[in-house]
């Protein structure tokens, strides 16, 4: 190694094909582990580049110091007065400390502090070479990778996610001598399994990716390879007159399966387009890892794009092979579709009596019966069609018994919507079959239809209330019934759907429906609190602080839509220049009133207002009461708080000049009544003392 202070560091772990769905996560964990280990050793790179391909995890750290800086180590020991006895002999405490430092008690130095004299150990430590530290850092990182199940190979006891065949560790152009997972490091990597299975000698850490590409036919960068897969798929689809339908999850998986992407298009018989396109798309994506091709309207065309890992001399043969593979899959899908249409969706409902939803909560049939009644109640509360909502609930789980959903579980709801349309059900009911599962993930849309909103709310409310009633609420990271997601989805539908619903009343109604299974009433408050707790994360994503949410939550509004209006009003109020002073005043008032043990008068006696500052505050409060009470009644919280902001000057003057806890009992109580009125004005929106 030359005498330069910095060099590029390359680490590569060469393996058998890594699990494609785990590759990205493994790469991120490997890179962050190596970076963290080096940082702990006071070695930081100017730039970090990750590489991840089916047979390798690698990281390049640019311009990293080739050696640690020398360090001065200081360890603080016991106080001098506790270190030696009356005869000047070392105590056990100081002897133990000195022994841990490799010296005697008399070798320790003294330092003076404001708390007295202490003994310290000081030592100059020479920095280690980076090459000495890297092997241990790599081994520790690999041991901590998120691998659910490790495997062994050969006769060794070494374990990893897949068998390891080579290790590259280089600093600049020099090999770092070391052993990782039982393999001695070197500078030889291997290229594409088929196009260049021979060893490639890496010239330097910097040349790694380029050599793999030029000599080994491997694009080592996951992101570069991903971009190439997308580019080729889009270009191939364009040549077919369509657009490649590319979902991020499948794109990641395909990228993790290949080292050198080669797009190959294919086609299938147009007769299969009679089958709902979701079925064909799911089959292509999940089973074959193909990218479907759609037109400008998103309608499926009879084409697909595959990504091959081999440059074939006969691409047409590859295409024909892919078409032969997809045909029986589509034939099955068409058979399932044709068979399902022979039976009405409604006729499958009796079969749900044999499917257990949860042992203590009964069958799926019983659940949909409860959800139907609850949907009728919710629909009545918002003025929706009760009969349609109840009908949608009765049919909501029937498609689970269809051939198509049993083959493609992810199509539940989607197929129910198709079958309901085929059976001539109301359009709102048919749409609700799919919308009942919305929102299904972060960022997903809420149901568009009124019936869909009601059904989704009823289903989630019944599940939450039932699971809490049997004391199976989530603990820690365990949430087998996805109740956190259900709760957040429920809140989103109410708030974003602009539905004036009382959550407590909904839970009470759900508890009534469960009465033949369990006494759910005692769990209503806990369920309510659990659901409303999700709002902290919901508003955090919108940039609204937890303090703002807590200020509203302390009043326990049971209407989520009203809660939302209050939170947004308080968030806007917090941006006003008057907010800080008024929040502080509310906190001060809250603290004063907490300490009062006697009953505070409900009304202010104007005859006892002696000082101009208290008279001014009383007049200002009285004026604001007339202004804001109708605003509160209409839920115009932002306008009300903006109006209350004018109280700032009178409130500040009051506290600057008035002694609240006067010796005169009558004056004191009257001033407490005045402050109580002021506080109650703000409590019609939120507890600003929490800001």
C-alpha positions as CSV (number, residue, x, y, z in Angstrom):
1,X,0.0,0.0,0.0
2,X,1.3,3.4,-0.8
3,X,1.7,6.2,1.7
4,X,-1.4,8.0,0.7
5,X,-3.8,8.9,3.6
6,X,-6.9,7.6,1.8
7,X,-7.9,4.8,-0.6
8,X,-11.0,3.1,-1.9
9,X,-12.3,0.1,0.0
10,X,-14.1,-2.8,-1.7
11,X,-15.8,-5.7,0.0
12,X,-17.7,-8.3,-1.9
13,X,-19.4,-11.5,-0.7
14,X,-19.8,-14.0,-3.5
15,X,-22.6,-16.6,-3.0
16,X,-25.0,-19.0,-4.6
17,X,-28.2,-17.2,-5.8
18,X,-29.6,-15.1,-3.0
19,X,-33.4,-15.0,-2.2
20,X,-34.7,-12.4,-4.7
21,X,-37.3,-10.9,-2.4
22,X,-34.7,-10.4,0.3
23,X,-31.8,-9.2,-1.8
24,X,-32.5,-5.4,-1.5
25,X,-33.0,-5.7,2.3
26,X,-29.8,-7.8,2.7
27,X,-27.8,-5.3,0.6
28,X,-29.0,-2.3,2.6
29,X,-28.3,-4.1,5.9
30,X,-24.9,-5.2,4.8
31,X,-23.9,-1.7,3.6
32,X,-25.2,0.1,6.7
33,X,-23.5,-2.5,9.0
34,X,-20.1,-2.1,7.3
35,X,-20.5,1.7,7.4
36,X,-21.5,1.7,11.1
37,X,-18.6,-0.6,12.0
38,X,-16.1,1.6,10.3
39,X,-17.6,4.7,11.8
40,X,-17.2,3.2,15.2
41,X,-13.6,2.7,14.4
42,X,-13.4,6.4,13.4
43,X,-13.1,5.6,9.7
44,X,-15.6,7.3,7.4
45,X,-15.7,7.4,3.6
46,X,-16.5,10.3,1.4
47,X,-19.0,8.2,-0.6
48,X,-20.6,4.8,-0.2
49,X,-21.9,2.8,-3.1
50,X,-23.9,-0.5,-2.7
51,X,-23.9,-3.3,-5.1
52,X,-26.3,-6.2,-5.1
53,X,-26.9,-8.9,-7.7
54,X,-28.2,-12.5,-7.5
55,X,-24.7,-13.9,-6.5
56,X,-23.1,-11.0,-4.7
57,X,-23.4,-8.4,-2.0
58,X,-20.8,-5.7,-2.2
59,X,-20.0,-2.2,-1.1
60,X,-17.4,0.4,-2.3
61,X,-16.3,3.0,0.2
62,X,-14.5,5.9,-1.5
63,X,-11.6,7.8,0.0
64,X,-11.5,6.1,3.4
65,X,-8.5,6.6,5.7
66,X,-6.0,3.8,5.4
67,X,-5.2,4.1,9.1
68,X,-6.9,5.3,12.2
69,X,-5.6,8.5,13.7
70,X,-3.6,8.1,16.9
71,X,-5.8,8.7,20.0
72,X,-5.4,9.9,23.5
73,X,-7.5,7.7,25.8
74,X,-8.7,9.0,29.1
75,X,-10.7,6.9,31.6
76,X,-12.0,8.4,34.8
77,X,-11.6,6.3,37.9
78,X,-12.7,6.8,41.5
79,X,-12.5,9.9,43.6
80,X,-9.1,10.3,45.4
81,X,-10.7,10.3,48.8
82,X,-12.2,6.9,48.0
83,X,-9.1,5.6,46.4
84,X,-6.8,5.4,49.4
85,X,-7.3,4.6,53.1
86,X,-6.0,6.6,56.1
87,X,-2.6,4.9,55.8
88,X,-2.3,5.8,52.1
89,X,-2.9,2.3,50.9
90,X,-5.0,1.7,47.7
91,X,-8.6,0.6,48.3
92,X,-10.1,-2.3,46.4
93,X,-12.0,0.1,44.2
94,X,-9.0,1.8,42.8
95,X,-7.0,-1.4,42.5
96,X,-9.7,-2.9,40.4
97,X,-9.9,0.2,38.2
98,X,-6.1,0.3,37.8
99,X,-5.9,-3.4,37.0
100,X,-8.5,-3.0,34.2
101,X,-6.2,-0.3,32.7
102,X,-3.1,-2.5,33.0
103,X,-1.3,-0.3,35.5
104,X,-1.0,0.0,39.3
105,X,-3.0,2.5,41.4
106,X,0.2,4.7,41.8
107,X,0.5,5.1,38.0
108,X,-2.8,6.9,37.8
109,X,-2.9,10.7,37.4
110,X,-5.0,13.2,39.3
111,X,-7.4,15.8,38.0
112,X,-9.2,18.6,39.8
113,X,-13.0,19.0,39.2
114,X,-15.7,21.1,40.9
115,X,-16.6,18.0,42.9
116,X,-13.0,17.3,44.1
117,X,-9.9,15.4,43.0
118,X,-10.4,12.3,40.8
119,X,-8.0,9.7,39.5
120,X,-7.7,9.1,35.8
121,X,-5.9,6.8,33.4
122,X,-4.4,8.4,30.3
123,X,-2.8,6.6,27.4
124,X,-1.7,7.4,23.9
125,X,-3.0,4.7,21.5
126,X,-1.6,4.3,18.1
127,X,-4.2,4.0,15.3
128,X,-4.7,0.7,13.6
129,X,-4.4,0.1,9.9
130,X,-7.8,-0.1,8.2
131,X,-6.8,-3.4,6.7
132,X,-6.5,-4.9,10.2
133,X,-10.0,-3.8,11.2
134,X,-12.0,-4.7,8.1
135,X,-12.2,-8.5,8.4
136,X,-13.7,-8.4,11.9
137,X,-16.1,-5.6,10.9
138,X,-17.3,-7.6,7.9
139,X,-17.8,-10.8,10.0
140,X,-19.8,-8.9,12.6
141,X,-21.9,-7.3,10.0
142,X,-22.7,-10.6,8.3
143,X,-23.6,-12.2,11.6
144,X,-26.2,-9.5,12.2
145,X,-27.9,-9.5,8.8
146,X,-31.7,-10.0,8.9
147,X,-31.7,-13.7,7.8
148,X,-34.7,-15.6,9.2
149,X,-33.2,-19.0,8.4
150,X,-29.5,-19.6,7.9
151,X,-28.1,-22.7,6.2
152,X,-24.9,-24.7,6.3
153,X,-23.0,-26.2,3.4
154,X,-20.3,-28.9,3.1
155,X,-18.8,-30.1,6.3
156,X,-18.4,-26.7,7.8
157,X,-20.4,-25.3,10.8
158,X,-20.4,-21.8,9.2
159,X,-23.9,-20.5,8.4
160,X,-25.2,-17.9,6.0
161,X,-28.3,-17.3,3.9
162,X,-26.7,-19.2,1.0
163,X,-23.4,-21.0,0.4
164,X,-20.5,-18.5,0.1
165,X,-17.8,-19.2,-2.6
166,X,-15.5,-16.2,-2.7
167,X,-14.6,-13.1,-0.7
168,X,-13.0,-9.9,-2.1
169,X,-11.6,-7.4,0.2
170,X,-9.3,-4.7,-1.3
171,X,-8.0,-1.4,-0.2
172,X,-7.0,0.4,-3.4
173,X,-5.3,-2.2,-5.5
174,X,-4.1,-4.3,-2.5
175,X,-5.8,-7.4,-1.0
176,X,-6.8,-7.2,2.6
177,X,-5.6,-10.3,4.2
178,X,-8.4,-11.9,6.3
179,X,-10.9,-14.7,6.6
180,X,-14.7,-14.1,6.3
181,X,-17.2,-17.0,6.7
182,X,-14.3,-19.4,6.6
183,X,-13.0,-18.2,3.2
184,X,-9.7,-16.4,2.7
185,X,-10.1,-13.1,1.0
186,X,-8.6,-12.3,-2.4
187,X,-9.1,-10.1,-5.5
188,X,-10.9,-12.6,-7.7
189,X,-14.6,-12.4,-8.4
190,X,-16.8,-14.2,-10.9
191,X,-18.9,-12.9,-13.7
192,X,-22.2,-14.0,-15.2
193,X,-22.9,-17.7,-14.4
194,X,-23.4,-18.5,-18.1
195,X,-21.7,-15.7,-20.1
196,X,-18.5,-15.5,-18.0
197,X,-18.3,-18.2,-15.3
198,X,-14.5,-17.8,-15.2
199,X,-12.7,-15.8,-12.5
200,X,-12.0,-12.1,-13.0
201,X,-9.1,-10.5,-11.3
202,X,-10.1,-7.1,-9.9
203,X,-7.4,-4.5,-10.6
204,X,-8.5,-2.1,-7.9
205,X,-11.5,-1.3,-5.7
206,X,-12.4,1.5,-8.1
207,X,-12.5,-0.7,-11.2
208,X,-14.7,-3.4,-9.7
209,X,-18.1,-2.4,-11.2
210,X,-16.7,-1.6,-14.6
211,X,-14.7,-4.8,-14.9
212,X,-17.8,-6.9,-13.9
213,X,-19.8,-5.1,-16.6
214,X,-17.2,-5.2,-19.4
215,X,-15.6,-8.6,-18.7
216,X,-18.2,-10.5,-16.6
217,X,-21.5,-9.3,-18.2
218,X,-22.9,-8.4,-14.9
219,X,-24.5,-5.1,-13.8
220,X,-23.5,-5.0,-10.2
221,X,-25.5,-2.0,-9.1
222,X,-29.1,-3.0,-8.1
223,X,-30.4,0.5,-9.0
224,X,-28.6,0.6,-12.4
225,X,-29.9,-2.9,-13.2
226,X,-33.4,-1.9,-12.1
227,X,-33.4,1.1,-14.3
228,X,-32.2,-1.0,-17.3
229,X,-35.0,-3.6,-16.7
230,X,-37.6,-0.8,-16.7
231,X,-36.1,0.9,-19.7
232,X,-36.0,-2.3,-21.8
233,X,-39.5,-3.3,-20.8
234,X,-40.9,0.1,-21.7
235,X,-39.1,0.2,-25.0
236,X,-40.4,-3.3,-25.9
237,X,-44.0,-2.4,-24.9
238,X,-43.8,0.7,-27.0
239,X,-42.8,-1.3,-30.1
240,X,-46.0,-3.4,-29.5
241,X,-48.1,-0.2,-29.4
242,X,-48.7,-0.3,-25.7
243,X,-47.3,0.6,-22.2
244,X,-45.5,-1.8,-19.8
245,X,-47.5,-2.2,-16.6
246,X,-44.7,-2.2,-14.1
247,X,-45.3,-2.5,-10.3
248,X,-42.4,-1.6,-8.0
249,X,-42.5,-4.9,-6.1
250,X,-42.2,-7.0,-9.2
251,X,-39.6,-4.7,-10.7
252,X,-37.5,-5.2,-7.6
253,X,-38.0,-9.0,-7.7
254,X,-37.1,-9.3,-11.4
255,X,-34.0,-7.1,-10.8
256,X,-32.9,-9.4,-8.0
257,X,-33.3,-12.5,-10.3
258,X,-31.0,-11.4,-13.1
259,X,-27.4,-10.2,-13.6
260,X,-27.8,-8.9,-17.1
261,X,-31.3,-7.9,-18.2
262,X,-32.5,-8.8,-21.7
263,X,-36.1,-8.0,-22.5
264,X,-38.1,-10.5,-24.6
265,X,-41.7,-9.8,-25.6
266,X,-44.5,-12.4,-26.1
267,X,-48.2,-12.7,-26.9
268,X,-51.2,-14.8,-26.0
269,X,-54.6,-15.6,-27.6
270,X,-57.1,-12.7,-27.6
271,X,-59.8,-15.2,-26.4
272,X,-58.3,-14.9,-22.9
273,X,-59.1,-11.2,-22.7
274,X,-62.7,-12.3,-22.0
275,X,-61.4,-13.1,-18.5
276,X,-61.2,-10.1,-16.1
277,X,-57.8,-8.5,-16.7
278,X,-56.9,-8.5,-13.0
279,X,-56.8,-12.3,-13.2
280,X,-54.5,-12.4,-16.1
281,X,-52.3,-9.7,-14.7
282,X,-52.0,-11.4,-11.4
283,X,-51.1,-14.7,-13.1
284,X,-48.4,-13.0,-15.2
285,X,-46.9,-11.0,-12.3
286,X,-47.1,-13.5,-9.4
287,X,-46.5,-16.8,-11.2
288,X,-44.4,-15.9,-14.2
289,X,-42.7,-12.6,-13.2
290,X,-43.9,-11.1,-16.6
291,X,-44.7,-7.4,-17.2
292,X,-48.2,-7.1,-18.7
293,X,-48.7,-4.7,-21.6
294,X,-51.7,-2.3,-21.5
295,X,-53.1,0.4,-23.8
296,X,-53.2,4.1,-23.0
297,X,-56.5,3.5,-21.1
298,X,-54.9,0.8,-18.9
299,X,-56.8,-2.0,-20.7
300,X,-54.8,-5.2,-21.0
301,X,-53.4,-6.0,-24.5
302,X,-52.6,-9.6,-25.6
303,X,-48.8,-9.1,-24.9
304,X,-46.3,-9.4,-22.2
305,X,-42.6,-8.6,-21.5
306,X,-40.2,-11.0,-19.8
307,X,-36.7,-10.3,-18.7
308,X,-34.2,-12.9,-19.5
309,X,-30.8,-13.4,-17.8
310,X,-29.2,-14.8,-21.0
311,X,-28.4,-13.3,-24.4
312,X,-30.0,-15.8,-26.6
313,X,-28.9,-16.4,-30.2
314,X,-32.5,-17.2,-30.9
315,X,-34.8,-14.7,-29.0
316,X,-37.8,-16.0,-31.0
317,X,-37.4,-19.4,-29.4
318,X,-37.3,-17.8,-25.9
319,X,-40.4,-15.9,-26.7
320,X,-42.2,-19.0,-27.9
321,X,-41.2,-20.8,-24.7
322,X,-42.6,-18.1,-22.6
323,X,-45.9,-18.2,-24.5
324,X,-46.1,-21.9,-24.0
325,X,-45.7,-21.5,-20.3
326,X,-48.4,-18.8,-19.9
327,X,-51.0,-20.5,-22.0
328,X,-52.0,-23.2,-19.5
329,X,-52.1,-20.6,-16.7
330,X,-54.5,-18.5,-18.7
331,X,-56.5,-21.6,-19.7
332,X,-57.0,-22.4,-16.0
333,X,-58.0,-18.8,-15.2
334,X,-60.6,-18.9,-18.0
335,X,-61.9,-22.2,-16.7
336,X,-62.3,-20.8,-13.2
337,X,-64.0,-17.7,-14.5
338,X,-66.5,-19.7,-16.6
339,X,-67.3,-22.1,-13.8
340,X,-67.8,-19.3,-11.2
341,X,-70.3,-17.5,-13.5
342,X,-72.5,-20.6,-13.4
343,X,-73.3,-19.9,-9.7
344,X,-74.7,-16.7,-8.2
345,X,-72.6,-14.9,-5.7
346,X,-75.5,-15.0,-3.2
347,X,-75.7,-18.8,-3.3
348,X,-72.2,-19.1,-1.8
349,X,-73.2,-17.3,1.4
350,X,-74.4,-20.5,3.1
351,X,-70.9,-22.0,2.7
352,X,-69.5,-19.2,4.8
353,X,-71.1,-20.9,7.8
354,X,-68.3,-23.5,7.6
355,X,-65.5,-20.9,7.7
356,X,-64.4,-19.8,11.1
357,X,-63.6,-16.1,11.4
358,X,-62.3,-16.4,14.9
359,X,-63.1,-19.2,17.4
360,X,-64.7,-17.0,20.0
361,X,-66.4,-14.7,17.5
362,X,-68.0,-17.3,15.3
363,X,-68.1,-18.0,11.6
364,X,-67.7,-15.7,8.6
365,X,-71.5,-16.0,8.1
366,X,-72.1,-14.7,11.6
367,X,-69.6,-11.9,11.1
368,X,-71.2,-10.7,7.9
369,X,-74.6,-10.9,9.6
370,X,-73.2,-8.5,12.3
371,X,-71.6,-6.3,9.7
372,X,-74.9,-6.1,7.8
373,X,-76.7,-4.8,10.8
374,X,-73.9,-2.4,11.7
375,X,-73.8,-1.2,8.0
376,X,-77.5,-0.4,8.2
377,X,-76.9,1.7,11.4
378,X,-73.9,3.6,9.9
379,X,-75.8,4.2,6.6
380,X,-78.7,5.7,8.6
381,X,-76.3,8.0,10.4
382,X,-74.9,9.5,7.2
383,X,-78.1,9.4,5.1
384,X,-76.9,6.6,2.8
385,X,-79.1,3.8,1.5
386,X,-79.5,1.3,4.3
387,X,-80.8,-1.6,2.2
388,X,-77.9,-1.4,-0.2
389,X,-75.4,-1.2,2.6
390,X,-76.9,-4.2,4.3
391,X,-77.0,-6.1,1.0
392,X,-73.4,-5.4,0.3
393,X,-72.4,-6.7,3.7
394,X,-74.3,-9.9,3.2
395,X,-72.4,-10.6,-0.1
396,X,-69.1,-9.2,1.0
397,X,-67.2,-12.4,1.7
398,X,-69.0,-14.7,-0.7
399,X,-66.3,-14.5,-3.4
400,X,-63.9,-16.2,-1.0
401,X,-65.7,-19.4,-2.0
402,X,-65.1,-18.9,-5.7
403,X,-62.7,-20.9,-7.7
404,X,-60.8,-17.8,-8.9
405,X,-60.2,-16.4,-5.4
406,X,-59.2,-19.8,-4.1
407,X,-56.5,-19.8,-6.8
408,X,-55.6,-16.1,-6.5
409,X,-56.3,-15.0,-3.0
410,X,-55.2,-11.5,-3.7
411,X,-58.2,-11.1,-6.0
412,X,-60.7,-11.2,-3.1
413,X,-63.1,-8.3,-3.4
414,X,-62.1,-7.6,-7.1
415,X,-63.8,-10.9,-8.2
416,X,-66.7,-10.2,-5.9
417,X,-67.3,-7.0,-7.7
418,X,-67.2,-8.8,-11.1
419,X,-69.6,-11.5,-9.9
420,X,-72.0,-9.0,-8.4
421,X,-72.2,-7.0,-11.6
422,X,-72.8,-10.3,-13.5
423,X,-75.6,-11.2,-11.2
424,X,-77.3,-7.8,-11.7
425,X,-76.7,-6.4,-8.3
426,X,-76.8,-2.6,-7.8
427,X,-73.7,-0.8,-9.1
428,X,-73.0,0.6,-5.6
429,X,-73.2,-2.9,-4.1
430,X,-70.9,-4.3,-6.8
431,X,-68.3,-1.6,-6.3
432,X,-68.5,-2.1,-2.5
433,X,-67.3,-5.7,-2.9
434,X,-63.8,-4.3,-3.9
435,X,-64.0,-1.1,-1.9
436,X,-64.5,-2.9,1.4
437,X,-60.7,-3.6,1.5
438,X,-59.7,0.0,0.9
439,X,-57.5,1.5,2.1
440,X,-55.4,-1.6,2.1
441,X,-52.0,0.0,2.7
442,X,-50.3,3.3,3.3
443,X,-51.2,5.7,0.6
444,X,-54.0,3.6,-0.7
445,X,-57.3,5.4,-1.7
446,X,-60.4,5.3,0.5
447,X,-63.6,3.8,-1.0
448,X,-65.1,6.1,-3.7
449,X,-68.7,5.0,-3.3
450,X,-71.0,5.7,-0.4
451,X,-71.9,2.0,0.0
452,X,-68.2,1.0,-0.1
453,X,-67.4,3.5,2.6
454,X,-70.2,2.2,4.9
455,X,-69.2,-1.5,4.3
456,X,-65.5,-0.8,5.0
457,X,-66.3,1.1,8.2
458,X,-68.7,-1.6,9.4
459,X,-66.3,-4.5,8.7
460,X,-63.4,-2.8,10.4
461,X,-65.5,-1.6,13.4
462,X,-66.8,-5.2,14.0
463,X,-63.3,-6.6,13.8
464,X,-61.8,-4.1,16.1
465,X,-64.5,-4.3,18.7
466,X,-64.6,-8.1,18.6
467,X,-60.9,-8.7,18.9
468,X,-60.6,-6.2,21.8
469,X,-63.6,-7.8,23.5
470,X,-61.9,-11.2,23.6
471,X,-58.7,-9.5,24.8
472,X,-56.5,-10.2,21.8
473,X,-55.5,-6.6,21.2
474,X,-52.1,-6.0,19.6
475,X,-49.0,-6.2,21.9
476,X,-45.7,-4.8,20.8
477,X,-45.0,-5.6,17.2
478,X,-47.5,-8.5,17.1
479,X,-50.7,-7.6,15.4
480,X,-52.1,-10.8,13.7
481,X,-55.4,-9.2,12.8
482,X,-53.8,-6.0,11.4
483,X,-55.8,-3.9,13.8
484,X,-53.5,-0.9,13.6
485,X,-54.1,-0.8,9.8
486,X,-57.8,-1.4,10.3
487,X,-58.0,1.5,12.8
488,X,-56.1,3.9,10.6
489,X,-58.2,3.0,7.6
490,X,-61.4,3.5,9.6
491,X,-60.2,7.0,10.6
492,X,-59.1,7.9,7.1
493,X,-62.5,6.9,5.7
494,X,-64.4,9.1,8.2
495,X,-62.1,12.1,8.0
496,X,-61.2,12.1,4.3
497,X,-64.7,10.9,3.4
498,X,-66.2,13.9,5.3
499,X,-68.5,11.7,7.3
500,X,-70.1,13.1,10.5
501,X,-69.9,9.9,12.6
502,X,-69.6,9.4,16.3
503,X,-66.9,6.7,16.8
504,X,-68.1,5.9,20.3
505,X,-71.6,5.3,19.1
506,X,-70.3,3.0,16.3
507,X,-68.4,0.9,18.8
508,X,-71.4,0.8,21.1
509,X,-73.5,-0.5,18.2
510,X,-70.9,-3.0,17.3
511,X,-70.7,-4.2,20.9
512,X,-74.5,-4.9,20.8
513,X,-74.1,-7.0,17.7
514,X,-71.5,-9.2,19.5
515,X,-73.7,-9.7,22.6
516,X,-74.5,-13.3,21.7
517,X,-70.8,-14.1,21.6
518,X,-69.1,-11.9,24.2
519,X,-69.8,-9.0,26.5
520,X,-68.0,-6.3,24.5
521,X,-69.2,-3.3,26.4
522,X,-66.3,-3.2,28.9
523,X,-63.9,-3.0,25.9
524,X,-65.5,0.0,24.2
525,X,-63.3,2.6,25.9
526,X,-60.0,0.7,25.2
527,X,-61.0,0.1,21.6
528,X,-61.9,3.8,21.2
529,X,-58.5,4.9,22.7
530,X,-56.6,2.5,20.5
531,X,-58.2,3.8,17.3
532,X,-57.8,7.4,18.2
533,X,-54.1,6.8,19.1
534,X,-53.5,6.1,15.4
535,X,-54.2,9.8,14.7
536,X,-50.7,10.7,16.0
537,X,-49.0,9.0,13.2
538,X,-51.7,10.2,10.7
539,X,-51.0,13.8,11.6
540,X,-47.3,13.3,11.9
541,X,-47.3,12.4,8.2
542,X,-48.9,15.8,7.6
543,X,-46.3,17.7,9.5
544,X,-48.6,18.3,12.5
545,X,-46.9,18.0,15.9
546,X,-47.9,15.4,18.6
547,X,-48.4,18.4,21.0
548,X,-51.1,19.7,18.7
549,X,-52.8,16.3,18.5
550,X,-52.6,15.9,22.3
551,X,-54.1,19.3,22.9
552,X,-57.2,18.2,21.1
553,X,-57.2,14.5,22.3
554,X,-57.2,15.7,25.9
555,X,-60.9,16.7,25.3
556,X,-61.7,13.3,23.9
557,X,-63.9,14.3,21.0
558,X,-65.6,11.2,19.7
559,X,-66.3,12.5,16.2
560,X,-63.1,11.9,14.1
561,X,-64.2,14.5,11.6
562,X,-64.6,17.1,14.3
563,X,-61.3,16.0,15.8
564,X,-59.7,16.7,12.4
565,X,-61.2,20.2,12.2
566,X,-59.9,21.0,15.7
567,X,-56.4,19.7,15.0
568,X,-56.1,21.7,11.8
569,X,-57.4,24.8,13.5
570,X,-54.9,24.5,16.4
571,X,-52.1,23.8,13.9
572,X,-53.0,27.1,12.1
573,X,-53.3,28.9,15.4
574,X,-49.9,27.7,16.4
575,X,-48.4,29.6,13.5
576,X,-49.8,33.0,14.7
577,X,-47.6,35.3,16.7
578,X,-50.1,35.4,19.5
579,X,-50.2,31.7,20.0
580,X,-47.1,31.3,22.2
581,X,-48.2,33.9,24.7
582,X,-51.8,32.5,24.9
583,X,-50.6,28.9,25.2
584,X,-48.3,30.0,28.1
585,X,-51.3,31.8,29.7
586,X,-53.5,28.7,29.3
587,X,-50.7,26.6,31.0
588,X,-50.4,29.2,33.8
589,X,-54.2,29.3,34.3
590,X,-54.4,25.5,34.3
591,X,-51.7,25.3,37.0
592,X,-53.5,27.9,39.1
593,X,-56.9,26.3,38.8
594,X,-55.4,22.8,39.7
595,X,-54.3,24.1,43.1
596,X,-57.7,25.6,44.0
597,X,-59.4,23.3,46.5
598,X,-62.6,25.3,46.9
599,X,-65.4,25.6,44.4
600,X,-64.8,28.3,41.8
601,X,-67.9,30.6,41.2
602,X,-69.6,29.9,37.9
603,X,-70.1,33.6,37.1
604,X,-68.0,36.6,37.4
605,X,-69.3,39.4,39.8
606,X,-68.7,42.6,37.9
607,X,-69.0,44.6,41.0
608,X,-65.8,43.0,42.3
609,X,-63.8,44.0,39.3
610,X,-61.7,46.8,40.8
611,X,-58.7,47.0,38.6
612,X,-58.7,48.3,35.0
613,X,-56.8,45.3,33.7
614,X,-59.4,42.8,35.0
615,X,-62.2,44.9,33.8
616,X,-60.6,45.0,30.3
617,X,-60.1,41.3,30.3
618,X,-63.8,40.7,31.4
619,X,-65.1,42.9,28.6
620,X,-62.8,41.2,26.0
621,X,-63.9,37.7,27.1
622,X,-67.6,38.8,27.0
623,X,-67.2,40.2,23.5
624,X,-65.4,37.1,22.3
625,X,-68.1,34.8,23.8
626,X,-70.7,36.5,21.6
627,X,-68.4,36.1,18.5
628,X,-67.1,32.6,18.9
629,X,-70.0,30.6,20.4
630,X,-71.9,30.4,17.0
631,X,-68.5,29.6,15.3
632,X,-67.9,26.7,17.7
633,X,-71.5,25.5,17.1
634,X,-70.8,25.4,13.4
635,X,-67.3,23.8,13.8
636,X,-65.6,26.9,12.5
637,X,-62.7,26.4,14.9
638,X,-60.0,28.1,12.8
639,X,-62.0,31.3,12.6
640,X,-62.9,31.1,16.3
641,X,-59.2,30.7,17.3
642,X,-58.2,33.6,15.0
643,X,-60.8,35.7,16.8
644,X,-59.6,34.6,20.3
645,X,-56.0,35.7,19.4
646,X,-57.0,39.3,20.0
647,X,-57.2,38.5,23.7
648,X,-53.4,38.3,23.9
649,X,-52.8,41.9,25.0
650,X,-55.6,41.9,27.7
651,X,-54.4,38.5,29.0
652,X,-50.7,39.7,29.2
653,X,-51.8,43.0,30.9
654,X,-53.9,41.0,33.4
655,X,-51.0,38.7,34.5
656,X,-48.5,41.6,34.5
657,X,-50.6,43.7,36.9
658,X,-53.1,41.6,38.8
659,X,-52.5,39.4,41.8
660,X,-54.9,36.5,41.3
661,X,-54.4,34.9,44.7
662,X,-55.4,38.0,46.6
663,X,-55.8,37.9,50.4
664,X,-59.3,39.1,50.0
665,X,-61.2,35.8,49.5
666,X,-64.0,37.4,47.4
667,X,-61.6,39.1,45.0
668,X,-59.5,36.0,44.7
669,X,-62.6,33.8,43.8
670,X,-63.9,36.4,41.4
671,X,-60.5,36.5,39.6
672,X,-60.4,32.7,39.5
673,X,-63.9,32.7,37.9
674,X,-62.6,35.2,35.3
675,X,-59.7,32.9,34.5
676,X,-61.9,29.9,34.4
677,X,-64.2,31.6,31.8
678,X,-61.1,32.5,29.7
679,X,-59.8,28.9,29.9
680,X,-63.3,27.5,29.0
681,X,-63.3,29.6,25.9
682,X,-60.3,27.9,24.5
683,X,-61.4,24.5,25.8
684,X,-64.2,24.6,23.3
685,X,-61.4,23.8,20.7
686,X,-58.5,22.2,22.6
687,X,-56.4,22.4,25.7
688,X,-53.8,24.9,24.6
689,X,-51.9,24.4,27.8
690,X,-50.5,21.3,26.2
691,X,-48.8,23.2,23.4
